[in-house]
Amino acid sequence: MRPNTFNFIITIILAFVLSLFLPWWSVMTAALTTALFIPLKRFAVFFVPFFAIFLFWAVYSFVLSRGNDYILAKRIAELLPLGGNPYVLILVTGFIGGLAAGIAAVFGKQL
């Protein structure tokens, strides 16, 4: 298995397990840990964990929001300049999580 794919899968699994017990920043810990132990090259150090956590958070927030008919997501989307669209809020949430994970992975690589 290629290191990029392996890192992607392990990052998602570790982020899921850690998110059961820790706050939102646990995705940064998952990305830092996988970047520390699974060597990636150049831009992949940032983008592989970025896309892994982007996918994880977007799917996870979609599933949680779908369970309550997007009530909270609609209200938060109205507070932000998103036009009350909960799906855009889910994408923004995924982007923020991915950005945090990508930066943490770069730090992990530097260690």
MARLUMFI-95233 format. One record per residue (C-alpha): residue number from 1; x, y, z. Coordinates in Angstrom, 1 decimal. Layout:
node i: NUM	px: X	py: Y	pz: Z
...
***
This chain:
node i: 1	px: 0.0	py: 0.0	pz: 0.0
node i: 2	px: 1.3	py: 3.4	pz: -0.9
node i: 3	px: 2.3	py: 5.7	pz: 2.1
node i: 4	px: -0.2	py: 8.4	pz: 1.0
node i: 5	px: -3.1	py: 6.0	pz: 1.1
node i: 6	px: -2.0	py: 4.3	pz: 4.3
node i: 7	px: -1.6	py: 7.7	pz: 6.0
node i: 8	px: -5.0	py: 8.8	pz: 4.7
node i: 9	px: -6.7	py: 5.7	pz: 6.2
node i: 10	px: -4.8	py: 5.7	pz: 9.5
node i: 11	px: -5.5	py: 9.4	pz: 10.0
node i: 12	px: -9.2	py: 8.9	pz: 9.6
node i: 13	px: -9.3	py: 5.9	pz: 11.9
node i: 14	px: -7.2	py: 7.6	pz: 14.5
node i: 15	px: -9.3	py: 10.8	pz: 14.3
node i: 16	px: -12.5	py: 8.9	pz: 14.7
node i: 17	px: -11.2	py: 7.0	pz: 17.8
node i: 18	px: -9.8	py: 10.1	pz: 19.4
node i: 19	px: -12.9	py: 12.2	pz: 18.7
node i: 20	px: -14.9	py: 9.8	pz: 20.8
node i: 21	px: -12.9	py: 10.8	pz: 23.9
node i: 22	px: -11.3	py: 14.2	pz: 23.2
node i: 23	px: -12.4	py: 17.6	pz: 22.0
node i: 24	px: -12.3	py: 18.9	pz: 18.4
node i: 25	px: -8.5	py: 19.3	pz: 18.5
node i: 26	px: -8.0	py: 15.6	pz: 18.6
node i: 27	px: -7.9	py: 15.6	pz: 14.7
node i: 28	px: -4.8	py: 17.7	pz: 15.0
node i: 29	px: -3.3	py: 15.1	pz: 17.3
node i: 30	px: -4.2	py: 12.3	pz: 14.8
node i: 31	px: -2.6	py: 14.2	pz: 11.9
node i: 32	px: 0.5	py: 15.1	pz: 13.8
node i: 33	px: 1.0	py: 11.4	pz: 15.0
node i: 34	px: 0.5	py: 9.9	pz: 11.5
node i: 35	px: 2.8	py: 12.5	pz: 9.9
node i: 36	px: 5.4	py: 11.7	pz: 12.6
node i: 37	px: 5.4	py: 8.0	pz: 12.0
node i: 38	px: 4.4	py: 7.6	pz: 8.3
node i: 39	px: 6.8	py: 9.5	pz: 6.1
node i: 40	px: 5.3	py: 11.6	pz: 3.3
node i: 41	px: 6.9	py: 13.8	pz: 0.8
node i: 42	px: 6.6	py: 17.5	pz: 0.1
node i: 43	px: 3.0	py: 18.7	pz: -0.5
node i: 44	px: 1.6	py: 15.3	pz: 0.6
node i: 45	px: 2.5	py: 16.1	pz: 4.2
node i: 46	px: -0.1	py: 18.9	pz: 4.2
node i: 47	px: -2.7	py: 17.7	pz: 1.7
node i: 48	px: -3.1	py: 14.0	pz: 2.7
node i: 49	px: -4.2	py: 14.8	pz: 6.3
node i: 50	px: -6.1	py: 17.9	pz: 5.0
node i: 51	px: -8.3	py: 15.7	pz: 2.8
node i: 52	px: -8.6	py: 12.9	pz: 5.3
node i: 53	px: -9.9	py: 15.2	pz: 8.0
node i: 54	px: -11.9	py: 17.3	pz: 5.6
node i: 55	px: -13.7	py: 14.1	pz: 4.5
node i: 56	px: -14.0	py: 12.8	pz: 8.1
node i: 57	px: -15.5	py: 16.0	pz: 9.5
node i: 58	px: -17.8	py: 16.7	pz: 6.6
node i: 59	px: -19.2	py: 13.2	pz: 6.7
node i: 60	px: -19.4	py: 13.1	pz: 10.5
node i: 61	px: -21.1	py: 16.5	pz: 10.7
node i: 62	px: -23.5	py: 15.5	pz: 7.9
node i: 63	px: -24.5	py: 12.3	pz: 9.8
node i: 64	px: -24.9	py: 14.1	pz: 13.1
node i: 65	px: -26.9	py: 16.9	pz: 11.5
node i: 66	px: -29.1	py: 14.6	pz: 9.5
node i: 67	px: -30.1	py: 12.8	pz: 12.7
node i: 68	px: -31.9	py: 16.0	pz: 13.9
node i: 69	px: -33.1	py: 17.3	pz: 10.6
node i: 70	px: -30.3	py: 19.9	pz: 10.3
node i: 71	px: -31.9	py: 22.1	pz: 13.0
node i: 72	px: -28.7	py: 23.3	pz: 14.6
node i: 73	px: -26.8	py: 23.5	pz: 11.3
node i: 74	px: -29.5	py: 25.7	pz: 9.8
node i: 75	px: -29.4	py: 28.0	pz: 12.8
node i: 76	px: -25.7	py: 28.3	pz: 12.8
node i: 77	px: -25.7	py: 28.9	pz: 9.0
node i: 78	px: -28.1	py: 31.8	pz: 9.5
node i: 79	px: -25.7	py: 33.4	pz: 12.0
node i: 80	px: -22.8	py: 33.1	pz: 9.6
node i: 81	px: -23.0	py: 34.7	pz: 6.1
node i: 82	px: -23.9	py: 31.4	pz: 4.5
node i: 83	px: -27.5	py: 32.1	pz: 3.5
node i: 84	px: -28.9	py: 29.6	pz: 6.0
node i: 85	px: -27.6	py: 26.7	pz: 4.0
node i: 86	px: -26.6	py: 23.8	pz: 6.3
node i: 87	px: -24.6	py: 22.0	pz: 3.5
node i: 88	px: -22.3	py: 25.0	pz: 3.0
node i: 89	px: -21.7	py: 25.0	pz: 6.8
node i: 90	px: -20.8	py: 21.3	pz: 6.6
node i: 91	px: -18.2	py: 22.1	pz: 3.9
node i: 92	px: -16.8	py: 25.1	pz: 5.9
node i: 93	px: -16.6	py: 22.9	pz: 8.9
node i: 94	px: -14.7	py: 20.2	pz: 7.0
node i: 95	px: -12.4	py: 22.9	pz: 5.5
node i: 96	px: -11.5	py: 24.3	pz: 8.9
node i: 97	px: -10.8	py: 20.8	pz: 10.3
node i: 98	px: -8.7	py: 20.0	pz: 7.3
node i: 99	px: -6.7	py: 23.2	pz: 7.6
node i: 100	px: -6.0	py: 22.5	pz: 11.3
node i: 101	px: -5.0	py: 18.9	pz: 10.5
node i: 102	px: -2.7	py: 19.9	pz: 7.6
node i: 103	px: -0.9	py: 22.4	pz: 9.7
node i: 104	px: -0.5	py: 19.9	pz: 12.5
node i: 105	px: 0.8	py: 17.3	pz: 10.1
node i: 106	px: 3.5	py: 19.8	pz: 8.9
node i: 107	px: 4.5	py: 20.3	pz: 12.5
node i: 108	px: 4.6	py: 16.5	pz: 13.0
node i: 109	px: 6.9	py: 16.1	pz: 9.9
node i: 110	px: 9.2	py: 18.8	pz: 11.3
node i: 111	px: 9.6	py: 16.9	pz: 14.5
***
